[in-house]
Amino acid sequence: MGIEDRAKATGKNIEGKIQEGLGKVTGDPGDQAAGKAKQAEAQVRHGTEDVKDKAREARDDARDAMD
């Protein structure tokens, strides 16, 4: 499920960049803030996936060491 979650996070990041840009063009600070919040959420999601990947790698390394 990692690839799907990373794709969703990337989509959220792009959505946030567009919303932030639109807010800058229209002068709407609410859109700018919401866009930045979406980008931050995407960054957290990517970080979560990184942690999951490292945990899987550590588990696999531990299994290999036991063999």
Secondary structure, DSSP 4 states (H G I P E B T S, - for coil): -HHHHHHHHHHHHHHHHHHHHHHHHHT-HHHHHHHHHHHHHHHHHHHHHHHHHHHHHHHHHHHHHH-
